[in-house]
Amino acid sequence: MTVDFEPRLTRDWDDPGVIGIDGYAAKGGYEALGRAVTMADADILELVKSSGLRGRGGAGFPTGMKWGFVPRDTGKPTYVVVNFDESEPGTCNNRELVERDPHRLLEGAAIAALAIGCETIYIYVRGEYLWQSIVLERAIAEAYGSGRFGADALGSGKRIDVVLHRGAGAYICGEETALLSSLEGYRGQPRLRPPFPAVEGLFASPTVINNVETLMNVPDILVRGSDWFRELGTEKSPGTKMVTISGKVERPGNYEVPLGTPFRVVLEDLAGGVLSGRGLKAWTPGGSSTPMLTAEHTDVHLDYESLAEAGSMLGTAAIMVMDETDCVVDCAQRMVRFYAHESCGKCTPCREGSWWATRVLERIEEGDGRDEDLPVVRDLGKNLLFRAFCALADGTASVINSSLQHFRDEFEEHVRLGGCPLKVDHLEEVPA
Amino acid sequence: MTVFEGALRADADAIMARYPDDRRRSAIMPLLYLAQSVDGWITRDALREIGQLLGITTAEVEAVASFYTMYRLRPTGTHVVNVCTNLACKLRGAEAVFEAAHEAAGVEHGAEMSEDGLFTVHEEECLGVCDFAPAVQIDFCNHDTVDPARMRELVAGLRAGEVPSPARGPAFASFKAASRALAGLEEVPSA
């Protein structure tokens, strides 16, 4: 099987001209915004609802429903916040989407703003995406300069303003309430829900927070309709998804595929298979926070439902591939160390649990593992899951629990041998 | 004020004007970048003055500054070399690149910077360039698929006063220059 479909989000990737507003407009860009300014808010909302578009940032929540939660009678302004804090390890599709097609994001965000009666859009970009934030700044200047944004967007009498806000290196700010704290000038710590951001978000006002890829699907839905959108993907997971595949594959990269595409197709046909023809050992389907799967799961389909059934999650569809020469304990300790570093410190299970888990996993990998270490790690995994304010701790638990579930023997072997059975320096074999 | 005066005060005012009048505190992150663009790190004076600009205490400003890894609260090298060692990069040999960065730059593990003051080396969590691992940023400019030899070459170039061409986007000549761009003060050509 190959992937044969008309690309959507990536269709203009071979045209560097679309980075500029004229090139984008020449390809039909901003036609959707032109329509949206003449439409009733409720009609935009209905169209996006009927498309079945779901959030691409990890949770998969229906986008139209999210917009529909925003109350319009509070007397407060409403806000659209674009979550461009893309920080989930293994994930980089938002980066490339914006590098190659920044106006599609602005157009999608502007349509979202019209749907909820918002006049000011905030784009939260992770600080490390300095170049991408400059690409966006230039695109924003063009959108204002051409009268598409501003006090009288496209002559509609409606105001659309955009403010770009840069983060400063904190994974937790991808969590929507932590992002809001950060945007308000505080440490990026998550907040208790309820109240949900839809009711009390940015500046205590009703707020919609959407991922970059989610919003970039919106212009096409406006122009081509919800039935067209549903022509690709599955009934419950319609549309396409950007997949990032990295690690031990021949052709790492960002690929667009219809939701429901088998992992095997992405691995073998798009990414060219496991590097150097080695055997597949483990893979994360949606970034390091999603439970890892194994070679047995090669025929799993990449959509929200199929991955849940396989015991994992679609997440950000960031596939990191580990081959037969990679040590699962070593990979797990590196992923858990990340969560320990990025824990905001608010909740004890996360702050302490991720720190201890890192220490114990490092000890096992280095050959100082003790018989009691495996039960300790297992307990930590249990006590991290669903025990904290936000999902960061669940990500830590996913690494621990899934690696123990699928590779328990390998952990035990480390303890028994007093070292890593796979410790070979195979870095020279990795092409530069 | 000693930090935010003259042209820098005008920059700070422009940054604060991005946010609603009664939500001025939102300007704290770009103001911290602006402060960092002056000395290459955020001094006590800068922390205090940002507090004065925003009407909050120095402790509140420091609480924010210390939360985020892209702010430096101690003297920092002219160039900051960030090496990602998270899983996607680790699988492609990033740990050797991280070692090579230390050796070439003359920075001991755990040290703030090289003795000559040229380099700071920082271990990064995912930089979002997993498709071109191992990923490195020098002064927040991307360098793709860096191996140890390339790492040494990049550092040698910087030592010779060259600004390496990044994989995408313009090159910033120093950590200070990149910090100014991060404050949103990069010249944006009009449409």
Chai-1 contact restraints between the chains, C-beta under 6 A:
chainA,res_idxA,chainB,res_idxB,connection_type,confidence,min_distance_angstrom,max_distance_angstrom,comment,restraint_id
A,E86,B,G128,contact,1.0,0.0,6.0,A-B,restraint_1
A,P89,B,N86,contact,1.0,0.0,6.0,A-B,restraint_2
A,P89,B,L87,contact,1.0,0.0,6.0,A-B,restraint_3
A,P89,B,C126,contact,1.0,0.0,6.0,A-B,restraint_4
A,G90,B,A88,contact,1.0,0.0,6.0,A-B,restraint_5
A,G90,B,C130,contact,1.0,0.0,6.0,A-B,restraint_6
A,C92,B,G128,contact,1.0,0.0,6.0,A-B,restraint_7
A,C92,B,V129,contact,1.0,0.0,6.0,A-B,restraint_8
A,C92,B,C130,contact,1.0,0.0,6.0,A-B,restraint_9
A,C92,B,D131,contact,1.0,0.0,6.0,A-B,restraint_10
A,R95,B,G128,contact,1.0,0.0,6.0,A-B,restraint_11
A,G127,B,M70,contact,1.0,0.0,6.0,A-B,restraint_12
A,E128,B,L127,contact,1.0,0.0,6.0,A-B,restraint_13
A,L130,B,F140,contact,1.0,0.0,6.0,A-B,restraint_14
A,W131,B,R168,contact,1.0,0.0,6.0,A-B,restraint_15
A,W131,B,G169,contact,1.0,0.0,6.0,A-B,restraint_16
A,I134,B,E186,contact,1.0,0.0,6.0,A-B,restraint_17
A,E137,B,V188,contact,1.0,0.0,6.0,A-B,restraint_18
A,R138,B,V188,contact,1.0,0.0,6.0,A-B,restraint_19
A,A141,B,V188,contact,1.0,0.0,6.0,A-B,restraint_20
A,A141,B,A191,contact,1.0,0.0,6.0,A-B,restraint_21
A,E142,B,A191,contact,1.0,0.0,6.0,A-B,restraint_22
A,G145,B,A191,contact,1.0,0.0,6.0,A-B,restraint_23
A,V163,B,R18,contact,1.0,0.0,6.0,A-B,restraint_24
A,R166,B,L182,contact,1.0,0.0,6.0,A-B,restraint_25
A,A168,B,M29,contact,1.0,0.0,6.0,A-B,restraint_26
A,A168,B,Y68,contact,1.0,0.0,6.0,A-B,restraint_27
A,A168,B,M70,contact,1.0,0.0,6.0,A-B,restraint_28
A,A168,B,Y71,contact,1.0,0.0,6.0,A-B,restraint_29
A,G169,B,Y68,contact,1.0,0.0,6.0,A-B,restraint_30
A,G169,B,T69,contact,1.0,0.0,6.0,A-B,restraint_31
A,G169,B,M70,contact,1.0,0.0,6.0,A-B,restraint_32
A,A170,B,Y68,contact,1.0,0.0,6.0,A-B,restraint_33
A,E184,B,S26,contact,1.0,0.0,6.0,A-B,restraint_34
A,G185,B,R25,contact,1.0,0.0,6.0,A-B,restraint_35
A,G185,B,S26,contact,1.0,0.0,6.0,A-B,restraint_36
A,G185,B,I28,contact,1.0,0.0,6.0,A-B,restraint_37
A,R187,B,A63,contact,1.0,0.0,6.0,A-B,restraint_38
A,R187,B,V64,contact,1.0,0.0,6.0,A-B,restraint_39
A,R187,B,F67,contact,1.0,0.0,6.0,A-B,restraint_40
A,F203,B,R23,contact,1.0,0.0,6.0,A-B,restraint_41
A,T244,B,C130,contact,1.0,0.0,6.0,A-B,restraint_42
A,S246,B,A88,contact,1.0,0.0,6.0,A-B,restraint_43
A,S246,B,C130,contact,1.0,0.0,6.0,A-B,restraint_44
A,G247,B,A88,contact,1.0,0.0,6.0,A-B,restraint_45
A,G247,B,L91,contact,1.0,0.0,6.0,A-B,restraint_46
A,K248,B,L91,contact,1.0,0.0,6.0,A-B,restraint_47
A,P252,B,D131,contact,1.0,0.0,6.0,A-B,restraint_48
A,G253,B,D131,contact,1.0,0.0,6.0,A-B,restraint_49
A,M320,B,L87,contact,1.0,0.0,6.0,A-B,restraint_50
A,M320,B,A88,contact,1.0,0.0,6.0,A-B,restraint_51
A,C331,B,L87,contact,1.0,0.0,6.0,A-B,restraint_52
A,R334,B,L87,contact,1.0,0.0,6.0,A-B,restraint_53
A,R334,B,K90,contact,1.0,0.0,6.0,A-B,restraint_54
A,M335,B,L87,contact,1.0,0.0,6.0,A-B,restraint_55
A,F338,B,N86,contact,1.0,0.0,6.0,A-B,restraint_56
A,F338,B,E125,contact,1.0,0.0,6.0,A-B,restraint_57
A,L427,B,G93,contact,1.0,0.0,6.0,A-B,restraint_58
A,L427,B,A96,contact,1.0,0.0,6.0,A-B,restraint_59
A,V430,B,R92,contact,1.0,0.0,6.0,A-B,restraint_60
A,V430,B,G93,contact,1.0,0.0,6.0,A-B,restraint_61
A,A432,B,D147,contact,1.0,0.0,6.0,A-B,restraint_62
